[in-house]
């Protein structure tokens, strides 16, 4: 892609823009702030504080066409095998269609019946046991939508194999009134199964081993293993190999979220996702929110050479959203090989990070404003809060708007270099009406398709994650050595061998 005419035109254009400050761009174009925006279904993207012009948008649109983005979207939507290295679709879009495939409709109906029963029972708590895509999505969404959740259910999420996490998550719970949902595609993920076995023993101490199984449900592509674990067939829900973990919130992976919200609330989440799916499929590039975000991401990463960006929600309810987007983007975009197996000749995945405002302002915004590296920012906010403290919300949003303004324009030179804020630091603002199940679904799909847009331009496969497999395989072997069930590996490097010996020796003292 980097040797195409469209790429070269963008390179020349960036050189021409390099000396211009955002202050100059706004002075030269007073209507810029009203024009460089896109909106759909109450969700506004203001990208006027990015370092670009109308010409940039046109050139990026030409790059999207060169990369056949429209054709790739149609392949994604129609369930073609866009996950080339595993030769299967990435058909998460089918989960949220009003007319989903029959197997999806059947599973949604089963989920709704189970969730309704769970909401009506006298459970004290529901604990989701998973990791990665089997944890981050439902954990993020359940926290974000607490205002819409069942008031008498304590929703908790257990992911880390560290025993301290199990203790923290189960602290204060009555095992006789706790429902566990074990989420694992293979039902062999070592962290998840270790936590599940510990949870089963914890429940069995209170209710007996036979009754313990009634406190568990499972979401898996290996139903036989879930039944061997002791979970009733009626409480085992399907996963499909055409839905990747980090794209699976709208599937049975979201069962805990459906229990929290109720089936109607979960349907609203799916409806918000579907709206963005259709918008992405049909809107022109200059009006297409996910495509614009993705193309701006390419512009920032490849033409300005900015290696990181921050996702900063001005909403405490979205405290886990940066971590969710971190996994979505970095696991999808962290590739150095193109889908055809050839090396990538340009930077791909950025480092993604963030936390809610206004906390971040007292932690890392110093670097954003005066550091030596430029960090593009996505600000996320809502016009109406889900609480009655209007004064708090006004102040929160005032800070969002002020931070974006300060990053873009800086401050007049006071003559004191320590107080100089140069500005010219780019950001995009995503402004919604209110954080609801529907608008959260919009945000999730917005970033899914942003990542897909970037991957299409870069020519990489955003749906595999082979890079995580080696460490997991090595850990299984080392775990055997630590437990004395496997012989020491004689080919182990001296550093790892020495660390294992020290650990085992200390544990046995």
ABEGO torsion letter per residue (X at the ends): XAABAAAAAAAAAAAAAAABBAAAAAAABAAAAAABBBBBGGBBBBAAABBBBAAAAAAAAAAAAAAGAAAAAAAAAAGBBABAAAGBBBAAAAAABABBBAAAAAAAAAAAAAAAAAAABABABBBBBBBEAAAAAAAAAAAAAAAABBAABBBBBBABABAAAAAAAABGBBAAABBBBBBBAAGABAAAAAAAAAAAAAAAAAAEAAAAAAABBBBBABAAAAAAAGBBAAABBBBBAABBAAAAAABAAAAAAAAAAEAAAAAAAAAAAAAAAAAAAABBAAABAAAAAAAAAAAAAAAAGBABBBBBBBBAAAAAAAAAAAAAAAAAABBABBAAGBBBABBBBBBBBEBBOAAAAAAAAAAAAABABBBBBBBBBBABBABABAAAAAAAAAAAAAAAAAAAAEBBBAGBAAABBAEGBBBBBBBBABBBAAAAAAAAAAAAAAAAAAAAAAGBBAABBAAAAAAAAAAAAAAAAAAGABBBBAABBAAAAAAAAAAAAAAAX
